[in-house]
Amino acid sequence: MAILFLNKWLKHPQLSRQLKLIKSGLKGKGNEPFNGAALTIEEKTIIDNIRKKTAVLNKNNITRTKAYLDFYIQHPTMHWPLLAHMVSRNAGWNMTDLKGDLLSRLLTIDEQEMFFSFMERANWLIFQDAYPQLLLYEESVKRGEPLFYLLPYMDISIFMEVIWSLLWETDHSDLLTIALIINEQNYIENRVVRNAIYQKEVIHTIEFKLQDMFSFNYILFPYTNHSIVHFSGQVVHLFDELKERILLGKKLYRLLFQNESTLRSIVKWAVNHEHTGSRKDYWPHIFNNVQEGYPNQPYHARLSKGKLKSGAKKIYSPSLVYAWENQIQPAAETGDWYRDAKIITDLIYRKENVDDKIKEKYCDSLEKLELAVVAKNIIF
């Protein structure tokens, strides 16, 4: 069914040439080991410099998130780095939530550490795979010639070599962004999501399922309008399903770029608000990176419709550097996820507006989370 749909789609005059070129470029690849030719000293230097810069910036969620935004500011026609920046901000907020006022009361220390390990590994892996691609694009632009044949030497999928080689000089930001979404989600599929330890300790835990059931896991794109904080965003459901993660990435991309005015406001907010990992970054009237109460005291509900109740203390949301130490990650597992050209059916991207009415839902979910904490106080 997917192939029939693709064949019909390929007949579209505006899409057929690019998709046919991609399909042709991928044909016959994906099942043989990479055996590249010997590199010149200059080529080895390029790869070495890219690896060194990536390693320096891959220290933690804060450095990664800033690197994505810096790259987007330098190359605004490249859409994916901005999307990666905003999603990575949310990853940082989720990491610090584990040490904040709410989730720290629902999860054990071991559970907190395992959840953090899960998120940090995915965040680290995506950066060490994607950022070298961005740097190689930058180097190609400087030299005026494509260098993407070097991607497999950095253990980057042949899928992305084909995509970059065909699209780097064309105005196809949409297709390139969707390809990067597909690549990164497939890249972490077996390395993180299907990892046996994470499956047992994170994906299949009651807490993880409860977060999905009650829609606690939001990806938020904050921005201000007349000094009032607003949000675009989506709820994360079925994180363990590859197709759902790719679909979510497409929705988030569409959401970020579907309205020029909102896009400018989101970028302005991101530039003017340094990412610290604390939710104080976007809601300082509710969250504080300093503990205002005593952590061992019973928790009492403090929120009502997105505001603190009268006399209530702010919710503790620590900065990431105080919540978690930097982690030394083992080298990424080797191997190319790409297998056959059927994957290009995932490149289908419909420019339909995505509903971004999320602020009320997010506020409601925070109150439900508070009630879960209060209930645990009563039971235990």
C-alpha positions in Angstrom: 0.0 0.0 0.0 2.8 2.4 0.9 4.6 1.7 -2.4 1.4 2.3 -4.4 0.9 5.6 -2.6 4.5 6.6 -3.2 4.3 5.8 -6.9 1.2 8.0 -7.1 3.0 10.7 -5.2 6.0 10.6 -7.4 3.9 11.6 -10.3 3.3 15.0 -8.7 5.3 17.4 -11.1 6.8 19.5 -8.2 8.0 16.4 -6.3 8.8 13.8 -8.8 12.3 14.9 -9.8 13.6 15.2 -6.3 12.1 11.9 -5.0 13.1 10.0 -8.1 16.7 11.2 -7.7 16.7 10.2 -4.0 15.2 6.8 -4.9 17.8 6.3 -7.6 20.6 7.4 -5.3 19.6 5.0 -2.6 19.0 2.1 -5.0 21.2 -0.9 -4.1 22.6 0.7 -1.0 22.1 -0.2 2.7 23.0 -3.9 2.7 26.7 -3.8 2.0 29.5 -2.7 4.5 31.1 0.6 3.8 34.5 0.3 2.2 35.7 3.8 1.4 38.8 4.8 -0.5 41.8 6.1 1.4 41.4 9.7 2.5 43.9 12.5 1.7 45.6 14.4 4.6 43.2 17.4 3.9 40.1 15.2 4.1 41.4 13.6 7.3 41.9 17.1 8.8 38.4 18.1 7.9 36.9 15.1 9.7 39.2 15.4 12.7 38.3 19.1 13.1 34.6 18.3 12.9 34.9 15.5 15.4 36.8 17.7 17.9 34.3 20.6 17.6 31.4 18.2 18.0 32.9 16.6 21.1 33.5 20.0 22.8 29.9 21.1 22.2 28.4 17.7 23.1 29.3 18.1 26.8 25.7 18.4 28.1 22.2 19.5 27.1 23.1 23.2 27.6 26.0 23.2 25.2 24.2 21.2 22.6 21.1 23.3 22.7 23.1 26.5 22.3 25.1 25.0 19.4 22.0 24.3 17.5 20.7 27.9 17.9 24.0 29.4 17.0 24.1 27.4 13.8 20.6 28.4 12.8 21.4 32.1 13.4 24.4 31.7 11.0 22.4 29.6 8.5 18.7 30.6 8.7 17.8 28.8 5.5 18.6 25.5 7.4 15.4 24.8 9.3 16.4 21.7 11.2 18.9 23.3 13.7 16.1 25.6 15.0 13.7 22.7 15.4 16.5 20.7 17.1 17.2 23.7 19.4 13.6 24.0 20.6 13.2 20.2 21.1 16.5 20.1 22.9 15.4 22.9 25.2 12.4 20.7 26.1 14.7 17.7 26.7 16.6 19.9 29.2 13.4 20.9 31.0 12.4 17.2 31.2 15.8 16.3 32.7 15.6 19.0 35.4 12.0 18.0 36.2 13.4 14.8 37.7 15.0 16.9 40.4 12.3 19.5 40.7 9.4 19.8 43.2 7.0 17.4 41.5 8.6 14.4 39.8 11.2 14.0 42.5 8.4 13.2 44.9 6.9 10.5 42.6 10.1 8.7 41.5 12.8 7.0 43.5 16.5 8.1 43.1 17.2 5.1 41.0 14.3 5.9 38.7 15.3 9.5 38.4 18.8 8.5 37.4 17.6 5.9 34.8 15.1 8.4 33.3 17.9 11.0 33.0 20.3 8.4 31.5 17.6 7.6 28.9 17.1 11.2 27.9 20.8 12.2 28.0 21.9 9.2 25.9 19.3 10.1 23.2 20.2 13.8 23.3 23.9 13.0 23.1 23.6 10.5 20.3 21.5 12.7 18.1 24.0 15.6 18.5 27.0 13.5 17.7 25.3 12.2 14.6 23.6 15.4 13.3 26.0 18.2 14.2 28.9 16.8 12.1 26.5 16.9 9.2 25.8 20.6 9.8 29.5 21.3 10.1 30.3 19.4 6.9 27.5 21.4 5.1 29.1 24.6 6.4 32.5 23.5 5.2 31.0 22.6 1.8 29.5 26.1 1.5 32.9 27.7 2.4 34.7 25.7 -0.3 31.9 25.9 -2.9 31.9 22.1 -3.4 30.0 19.2 -1.8 32.0 17.2 0.7 29.2 14.8 1.7 31.0 11.7 0.4 32.9 12.1 3.7 29.8 11.4 5.8 30.2 7.6 5.9 33.7 8.0 7.2 32.1 9.6 10.3 29.7 6.7 10.6 26.7 8.7 9.3 24.0 6.9 7.3 24.3 6.5 3.6 20.7 7.8 3.6 21.9 11.2 4.6 24.9 11.2 2.2 22.4 10.8 -0.7 20.0 13.4 0.7 22.7 16.0 1.3 24.4 15.4 -2.0 21.2 16.0 -3.9 19.7 18.8 -1.9 22.5 21.0 -0.5 22.4 23.6 -3.2 18.6 23.6 -3.8 15.8 25.4 -2.0 14.4 22.2 -0.4 14.5 23.0 3.3 11.4 21.0 3.9 12.7 17.8 2.3 16.1 18.1 4.0 14.5 18.8 7.4 12.2 15.8 7.1 15.1 13.6 6.1 17.0 14.7 9.2 14.0 13.9 11.3 13.7 10.5 9.8 17.5 9.9 10.2 17.7 10.9 13.8 14.7 8.9 14.9 15.9 5.8 13.1 19.4 6.4 14.6 18.2 6.2 18.2 15.6 3.5 17.6 17.9 0.5 18.4 20.6 2.4 20.2 18.1 3.9 22.8 14.4 3.1 22.4 14.9 -0.6 21.8 17.8 -0.9 24.1 16.9 -3.8 26.5 17.8 -1.9 29.7 15.8 1.2 28.7 12.9 -1.0 27.6 12.8 -2.6 31.0 13.7 0.3 33.3 12.0 3.3 31.4 9.7 2.4 28.5 7.8 -0.3 30.3 7.6 1.4 33.7 4.3 2.5 35.2 5.6 6.1 35.6 6.5 6.4 31.9 3.1 5.0 30.9 1.3 7.4 33.3 3.1 10.3 31.7 1.7 9.3 28.4 -1.7 8.5 29.7 -2.2 11.9 31.4 -0.3 13.8 28.7 2.3 15.2 31.1 5.0 15.1 28.4 4.7 18.3 26.4 7.0 19.9 23.8 6.6 23.6 24.2 7.7 26.5 21.9 7.5 29.6 24.2 7.2 33.1 22.8 6.0 36.5 24.0 3.3 38.7 22.6 2.6 42.0 24.4 4.8 40.8 27.3 2.5 37.7 27.8 4.1 34.2 27.4 2.4 32.0 24.9 3.1 28.5 23.7 3.0 26.5 20.5 3.6 22.8 21.0 2.5 19.2 20.9 1.9 16.4 23.4 4.2 13.4 23.1 2.3 10.2 22.8 3.7 6.7 22.1 7.4 7.7 22.3 8.4 4.1 21.8 6.8 3.9 18.3 9.2 5.0 15.5 6.5 6.1 13.0 4.8 8.2 15.7 8.1 10.0 16.6 8.7 10.8 12.9 5.1 12.1 12.6 5.6 14.2 15.7 8.8 15.6 14.3 6.9 16.6 11.1 4.1 18.2 13.2 6.6 20.2 15.3 8.4 21.3 12.2 5.2 22.5 10.6 4.1 24.2 13.8 7.4 26.0 14.1 7.4 27.4 10.5 3.7 27.6 9.6 3.4 31.2 10.7 6.1 33.8 10.0 5.1 36.1 12.8 5.0 33.4 15.4 8.3 32.0 14.1 10.0 35.4 14.5 8.6 35.6 18.0 9.9 32.1 18.9 13.4 32.9 17.5 13.4 36.3 19.3 12.4 34.5 22.6 15.1 31.8 22.1 17.8 34.4 21.4 16.8 36.6 24.4 16.4 33.7 26.9 19.5 31.7 27.6 18.7 28.0 28.0 19.5 26.9 31.6 17.3 23.8 31.8 15.1 25.4 34.4 11.4 26.0 33.5 12.0 29.5 35.1 13.4 30.3 31.6 9.8 30.7 30.3 7.6 31.0 33.4 9.4 32.8 36.2 6.1 33.7 37.8 5.5 30.0 38.6 8.9 28.3 38.6 12.1 29.2 40.5 15.6 27.7 40.2 16.0 28.3 43.9 14.1 26.1 46.4 11.7 28.4 48.3 10.4 25.8 50.7 11.7 22.8 52.5 12.1 19.7 50.1 11.0 17.2 52.8 7.8 19.0 53.7 4.4 17.6 52.4 3.5 19.1 49.0 0.3 21.2 48.8 -1.2 22.1 45.4 -0.1 25.6 44.4 -1.5 26.1 40.9 -4.8 27.2 39.5 -5.3 27.9 35.8 -1.7 28.6 35.0 -1.2 30.9 38.1 0.1 30.4 41.6 -2.5 30.4 44.3 -2.3 33.4 46.7 0.6 33.0 49.1 1.9 29.8 47.4 5.6 29.3 46.9 7.0 28.9 43.4 7.7 25.4 42.1 11.3 24.4 42.3 12.8 23.8 38.8 16.6 23.7 39.1 19.1 24.7 36.4 20.6 21.7 34.7 24.2 22.3 35.9 23.0 22.0 39.5 20.6 19.1 38.8 22.9 16.7 36.9 26.7 16.3 36.5 28.1 15.9 33.0 28.1 12.3 31.8 30.9 10.5 30.0 29.1 8.6 27.2 30.4 5.4 25.7 31.0 5.6 22.0 27.9 5.3 19.8 27.1 1.8 18.6 28.3 1.3 15.0 26.1 0.3 12.1 23.9 2.0 9.5 20.1 1.9 10.2 19.3 2.3 6.5 18.1 -0.8 4.7 16.1 0.0 1.6 14.5 2.8 -0.4 11.0 2.2 1.0 12.0 4.6 3.7 11.4 7.5 1.3 7.6 7.1 1.9 8.3 8.8 5.2 9.5 11.9 3.3 5.9 12.7 2.5 5.2 16.1 4.1 1.8 17.8 3.9 1.7 21.5 4.6 -1.4 21.4 6.7 -1.7 23.8 9.7 -1.2 22.1 13.0 -3.3 23.0 16.0 -1.2 24.8 18.6 -3.8 25.5 21.2 -1.8 23.9 24.0 -1.4 26.4 26.9 -4.7 25.5 28.6 -3.9 21.7 28.2 -0.5 22.2 29.6 -1.8 24.1 32.6 -4.4 21.4 33.3 -1.7 18.7 33.1 0.5 20.5 35.6 -2.4 20.6 38.1 -3.1 16.9 37.5 0.6 16.2 38.3 0.3 18.2 41.5 -2.7 16.1 42.5 -0.7 12.9 41.9 2.0 14.3 44.2 -0.5 15.3 46.9 -2.2 11.9 46.6 1.1 10.1 47.1 1.6 12.2 50.3 -1.7 11.0 51.6 -1.2 7.4 50.8 2.3 7.1 52.1 
